[in-house]
Amino acid sequence: ANHPIKNEDTASVINALENDSKVEKATFNIVCRKVSFIVTLKNGTSKADAKSLASIILDKLSDDIKSYYDLEVTFKQTEESDEYPFSGYKQRTRDNFVF
């Protein structure tokens, strides 16, 4: 079975992330069965607020995509700090990101 991920799938995630006031920029790449999102946050965004943005990714992607692809999200800020960058990972068999 083929599970293509379409431009509109990733675009809806990127648009939703970039509409959030804490986000400067969001990008993604796909390698094999892993979709990685890279989210650049405004300086001063708390880690808790960053993690809450992961739900946007889960809300915007279909169950079919979430059960086929592993998902990764990396949060960074324009200035590196003790807290940033950090990543979360969601295996296709799991429901949520683990940070």
FIKOLZA-1660 file (N, C-alpha, C; in steps of 0.1 Angstrom, whole numbers, plus 5000, padded with zeros to 4 digits):
% residues 99
   i   px   py   pz ch aa at
   1 5008 4988 5000  A  A  N
   1 5000 5000 5000  A  A CA
   1 5009 5012 5000  A  A  C
   2 5004 5022 4992  A  N  N
   2 5012 5034 4991  A  N CA
   2 5006 5045 5000  A  N  C
   3 5014 5052 5008  A  H  N
   3 5009 5063 5017  A  H CA
   3 5015 5076 5013  A  H  C
   4 5012 5081 5001  A  P  N
   4 5019 5094 4998  A  P CA
   4 5015 5105 5007  A  P  C
   5 5025 5113 5011  A  I  N
   5 5022 5125 5018  A  I CA
   5 5022 5136 5008  A  I  C
   6 5011 5144 5008  A  K  N
   6 5009 5154 4998  A  K CA
   6 5014 5167 5002  A  K  C
   7 5016 5176 4992  A  N  N
   7 5020 5190 4996  A  N CA
   7 5010 5197 5005  A  N  C
   8 4997 5194 5003  A  E  N
   8 4987 5201 5012  A  E CA
   8 4988 5195 5026  A  E  C
   9 4992 5183 5028  A  D  N
   9 4993 5178 5041  A  D CA
   9 5004 5186 5049  A  D  C
  10 5016 5187 5043  A  T  N
  10 5026 5194 5050  A  T CA
  10 5023 5209 5050  A  T  C
  11 5018 5214 5040  A  A  N
  11 5015 5229 5040  A  A CA
  11 5005 5232 5051  A  A  C
  12 4995 5224 5054  A  S  N
  12 4986 5227 5064  A  S CA
  12 4993 5228 5078  A  S  C
  13 5002 5219 5080  A  V  N
  13 5010 5219 5092  A  V CA
  13 5018 5232 5093  A  V  C
  14 5026 5234 5083  A  I  N
  14 5035 5246 5083  A  I CA
  14 5027 5259 5084  A  I  C
  15 5016 5260 5077  A  N  N
  15 5007 5272 5079  A  N CA
  15 5002 5274 5093  A  N  C
  16 4997 5263 5099  A  A  N
  16 4992 5264 5112  A  A CA
  16 5003 5267 5122  A  A  C
  17 5015 5262 5121  A  L  N
  17 5026 5265 5130  A  L CA
  17 5030 5280 5128  A  L  C
  18 5031 5284 5115  A  E  N
  18 5035 5298 5113  A  E CA
  18 5025 5308 5117  A  E  C
  19 5012 5304 5118  A  N  N
  19 5002 5313 5123  A  N CA
  19 5002 5315 5138  A  N  C
  20 5010 5307 5145  A  D  N
  20 5011 5308 5159  A  D CA
  20 5021 5320 5162  A  D  C
  21 5017 5328 5172  A  S  N
  21 5025 5340 5175  A  S CA
  21 5039 5337 5180  A  S  C
  22 5041 5325 5185  A  K  N
  22 5054 5321 5191  A  K CA
  22 5064 5316 5180  A  K  C
  23 5059 5314 5168  A  V  N
  23 5067 5308 5158  A  V CA
  23 5073 5318 5148  A  V  C
  24 5086 5318 5145  A  E  N
  24 5092 5326 5135  A  E CA
  24 5091 5320 5121  A  E  C
  25 5094 5307 5121  A  K  N
  25 5095 5300 5108  A  K CA
  25 5093 5285 5111  A  K  C
  26 5087 5278 5101  A  A  N
  26 5086 5263 5102  A  A CA
  26 5090 5257 5088  A  A  C
  27 5097 5246 5089  A  T  N
  27 5101 5239 5076  A  T CA
  27 5099 5224 5079  A  T  C
  28 5101 5216 5069  A  F  N
  28 5100 5202 5071  A  F CA
  28 5109 5195 5060  A  F  C
  29 5112 5183 5063  A  N  N
  29 5118 5174 5052  A  N CA
  29 5113 5160 5055  A  N  C
  30 5113 5152 5044  A  I  N
  30 5109 5138 5045  A  I CA
  30 5120 5129 5040  A  I  C
  31 5124 5120 5048  A  V  N
  31 5134 5110 5044  A  V CA
  31 5128 5096 5047  A  V  C
  32 5126 5088 5036  A  C  N
  32 5120 5075 5038  A  C CA
  32 5107 5076 5045  A  C  C
  33 5106 5070 5057  A  R  N
  33 5093 5070 5064  A  R CA
  33 5094 5079 5076  A  R  C
  34 5102 5090 5076  A  K  N
  34 5103 5099 5087  A  K CA
  34 5100 5113 5081  A  K  C
  35 5091 5120 5088  A  V  N
  35 5088 5134 5084  A  V CA
  35 5093 5142 5096  A  V  C
  36 5102 5151 5093  A  S  N
  36 5109 5160 5103  A  S CA
  36 5104 5174 5101  A  S  C
  37 5099 5180 5112  A  F  N
  37 5096 5194 5112  A  F CA
  37 5106 5202 5120  A  F  C
  38 5110 5213 5115  A  I  N
  38 5120 5222 5122  A  I CA
  38 5112 5235 5125  A  I  C
  39 5111 5238 5137  A  V  N
  39 5103 5250 5141  A  V CA
  39 5112 5260 5148  A  V  C
  40 5114 5272 5142  A  T  N
  40 5122 5282 5149  A  T CA
  40 5112 5291 5156  A  T  C
  41 5115 5293 5169  A  L  N
  41 5106 5300 5178  A  L CA
  41 5112 5314 5182  A  L  C
  42 5103 5323 5186  A  K  N
  42 5108 5336 5190  A  K CA
  42 5115 5333 5203  A  K  C
  43 5126 5341 5205  A  N  N
  43 5134 5340 5217  A  N CA
  43 5125 5343 5229  A  N  C
  44 5127 5335 5240  A  G  N
  44 5120 5336 5252  A  G CA
  44 5108 5327 5253  A  G  C
  45 5105 5319 5242  A  T  N
  45 5094 5310 5243  A  T CA
  45 5098 5299 5252  A  T  C
  46 5089 5295 5261  A  S  N
  46 5092 5285 5271  A  S CA
  46 5091 5271 5264  A  S  C
  47 5098 5262 5271  A  K  N
  47 5098 5248 5266  A  K CA
  47 5084 5242 5266  A  K  C
  48 5077 5245 5276  A  A  N
  48 5063 5240 5277  A  A CA
  48 5054 5245 5266  A  A  C
  49 5056 5258 5262  A  D  N
  49 5048 5264 5251  A  D CA
  49 5053 5257 5238  A  D  C
  50 5066 5255 5237  A  A  N
  50 5071 5248 5225  A  A CA
  50 5065 5234 5223  A  A  C
  51 5065 5227 5234  A  K  N
  51 5059 5213 5233  A  K CA
  51 5045 5213 5230  A  K  C
  52 5037 5223 5234  A  S  N
  52 5023 5224 5231  A  S CA
  52 5021 5225 5216  A  S  C
  53 5030 5231 5209  A  L  N
  53 5029 5233 5195  A  L CA
  53 5029 5219 5187  A  L  C
  54 5034 5209 5194  A  A  N
  54 5035 5196 5187  A  A CA
  54 5021 5191 5184  A  A  C
  55 5011 5195 5192  A  S  N
  55 4997 5191 5190  A  S CA
  55 4992 5196 5176  A  S  C
  56 4997 5207 5172  A  I  N
  56 4993 5213 5159  A  I CA
  56 4996 5203 5148  A  I  C
  57 5008 5197 5149  A  I  N
  57 5013 5187 5139  A  I CA
  57 5003 5175 5139  A  I  C
  58 5000 5170 5151  A  L  N
  58 4992 5158 5152  A  L CA
  58 4978 5161 5147  A  L  C
  59 4973 5174 5150  A  D  N
  59 4959 5177 5146  A  D CA
  59 4958 5178 5131  A  D  C
  60 4968 5183 5124  A  K  N
  60 4967 5186 5110  A  K CA
  60 4970 5174 5101  A  K  C
  61 4977 5163 5106  A  L  N
  61 4980 5152 5098  A  L CA
  61 4970 5141 5100  A  L  C
  62 4967 5134 5089  A  S  N
  62 4956 5123 5089  A  S CA
  62 4962 5111 5097  A  S  C
  63 4952 5103 5102  A  D  N
  63 4956 5091 5109  A  D CA
  63 4964 5082 5100  A  D  C
  64 4961 5082 5087  A  D  N
  64 4968 5073 5078  A  D CA
  64 4983 5077 5078  A  D  C
  65 4986 5090 5077  A  I  N
  65 5000 5095 5077  A  I CA
  65 5006 5092 5090  A  I  C
  66 4999 5095 5101  A  K  N
  66 5005 5093 5115  A  K CA
  66 5008 5078 5118  A  K  C
  67 5000 5069 5111  A  S  N
  67 5003 5055 5114  A  S CA
  67 5013 5049 5105  A  S  C
  68 5017 5057 5095  A  Y  N
  68 5027 5052 5085  A  Y CA
  68 5041 5058 5087  A  Y  C
  69 5041 5071 5090  A  Y  N
  69 5054 5078 5091  A  Y CA
  69 5058 5080 5105  A  Y  C
  70 5071 5079 5108  A  D  N
  70 5076 5084 5121  A  D CA
  70 5077 5099 5120  A  D  C
  71 5074 5106 5130  A  L  N
  71 5074 5121 5130  A  L CA
  71 5084 5126 5140  A  L  C
  72 5091 5137 5136  A  E  N
  72 5101 5143 5145  A  E CA
  72 5098 5158 5144  A  E  C
  73 5100 5164 5156  A  V  N
  73 5099 5179 5156  A  V CA
  73 5111 5184 5164  A  V  C
  74 5118 5194 5158  A  T  N
  74 5129 5200 5165  A  T CA
  74 5125 5215 5167  A  T  C
  75 5126 5219 5179  A  F  N
  75 5124 5233 5182  A  F CA
  75 5137 5240 5185  A  F  C
  76 5138 5252 5178  A  K  N
  76 5150 5260 5181  A  K CA
  76 5146 5275 5182  A  K  C
  77 5156 5282 5186  A  Q  N
  77 5154 5297 5187  A  Q CA
  77 5166 5303 5179  A  Q  C
  78 5164 5316 5175  A  T  N
  78 5175 5322 5168  A  T CA
  78 5187 5323 5176  A  T  C
  79 5186 5324 5190  A  E  N
  79 5197 5323 5198  A  E CA
  79 5197 5309 5205  A  E  C
  80 5209 5302 5205  A  E  N
  80 5210 5290 5212  A  E CA
  80 5210 5292 5227  A  E  C
  81 5205 5283 5235  A  S  N
  81 5205 5284 5249  A  S CA
  81 5206 5271 5255  A  S  C
  82 5205 5270 5269  A  D  N
  82 5205 5258 5276  A  D CA
  82 5193 5249 5272  A  D  C
  83 5182 5255 5269  A  E  N
  83 5170 5248 5266  A  E CA
  83 5168 5244 5251  A  E  C
  84 5174 5252 5242  A  Y  N
  84 5172 5250 5228  A  Y CA
  84 5185 5248 5221  A  Y  C
  85 5185 5240 5210  A  P  N
  85 5174 5233 5204  A  P CA
  85 5171 5220 5212  A  P  C
  86 5159 5215 5210  A  F  N
  86 5155 5202 5215  A  F CA
  86 5145 5195 5206  A  F  C
  87 5144 5182 5206  A  S  N
  87 5135 5175 5197  A  S CA
  87 5125 5166 5204  A  S  C
  88 5115 5163 5197  A  G  N
  88 5105 5153 5201  A  G CA
  88 5103 5143 5190  A  G  C
  89 5100 5131 5193  A  Y  N
  89 5099 5120 5183  A  Y CA
  89 5086 5112 5185  A  Y  C
  90 5079 5109 5174  A  K  N
  90 5067 5101 5176  A  K CA
  90 5068 5089 5166  A  K  C
  91 5070 5077 5171  A  Q  N
  91 5070 5066 5163  A  Q CA
  91 5056 5063 5157  A  Q  C
  92 5055 5057 5146  A  R  N
  92 5042 5055 5139  A  R CA
  92 5033 5047 5147  A  R  C
  93 5038 5039 5156  A  T  N
  93 5029 5030 5165  A  T CA
  93 5024 5038 5177  A  T  C
  94 5029 5049 5180  A  R  N
  94 5026 5057 5192  A  R CA
  94 5016 5068 5188  A  R  C
  95 5009 5073 5199  A  D  N
  95 4999 5084 5197  A  D CA
  95 5005 5098 5198  A  D  C
  96 5016 5099 5206  A  N  N
  96 5021 5112 5209  A  N CA
  96 5036 5113 5208  A  N  C
  97 5040 5126 5207  A  F  N
  97 5054 5128 5208  A  F CA
  97 5060 5126 5221  A  F  C
  98 5073 5121 5221  A  V  N
  98 5080 5119 5234  A  V CA
  98 5092 5129 5233  A  V  C
  99 5094 5137 5243  A  F  N
  99 5105 5147 5243  A  F CA
  99 5115 5143 5253  A  F  C
% end
